[in-house]
Amino acid sequence: MDFTFSIGWVFGGLAIAAVGGAIVVFYQKIADNLAGGVRSYDRVKLFGVITVVVGLLIAANLHTLILTLLVNFIRGGR
């Protein structure tokens, strides 16, 4: 698989990472209003961190490589 740069993926990935960063910053308000309150603080922060990592992978256009490796592993490898 060849690596191709796409400015659209960069902006999309950075937007996803920014949303994840906002979730990490405002996790208490989000957990209080949308989740189960204090007991879900760590879960909301974890979701935010995962969103940031996925956004950075998308911005670097590495998500296709990871998904290709995962599908090949499931299919039996090649």
C-alpha positions, 0 to 999 in steps of 0.5 A, spaced: 500 500 500 502 506 498 502 512 502 498 518 499 498 525 502 491 528 502 490 535 505 482 533 506 484 528 511 489 532 515 484 537 516 479 532 518 483 528 522 485 535 526 478 537 527 477 530 530 483 531 534 480 538 536 473 535 538 477 529 542 481 535 546 475 539 548 472 532 551 478 531 555 478 539 557 471 539 559 470 532 561 467 534 568 461 538 565 460 532 559 460 527 564 455 531 569 450 532 564 451 527 559 453 521 563 453 518 570 456 523 573 462 523 578 463 515 577 464 516 569 469 521 569 475 516 567 471 513 562 469 520 559 477 522 559 479 515 556 474 516 550 477 523 549 484 521 549 482 515 544 478 520 540 485 525 539 489 519 538 484 516 532 484 524 529 492 524 529 492 517 525 487 520 520 491 526 520 497 522 518 493 518 513 495 512 517 488 509 519 488 506 512 494 502 513 492 500 520 485 498 517 488 494 512 493 490 516 487 488 521 483 486 515 489 482 512 490 479 519 483 477 520 482 474 513 488 469 514 494 474 512 498 475 506 
